[in-house]
Amino acid sequence: MQQHDKALADCKHALELDGQSVKAHFFLGQSHNLAKEQRLNFGDDIPSALRIAKKKRWNNIEEKRINQENELHAYLTKLIMAEKER
């Protein structure tokens, strides 16, 4: 980000010296396009991180549900065995 700011300042300074400088306009455009692409790439990372977090959360909830189901099954099996012994 600091390099983008430096490139932007250099291009603006060059344009102040020579408003018709093709090179300054070109590099100003390149700097703008690069900054735009980098922001889009960060934007793509956000949904990916959210999907990963949601998957981890779902896996934790599912693991707790399975553990509760197993505990219930063990408890009911114990009750059935106790009832059979009577």
Order of alpha helices (4+ residues) and beta strands (2+ residues): alpha-alpha
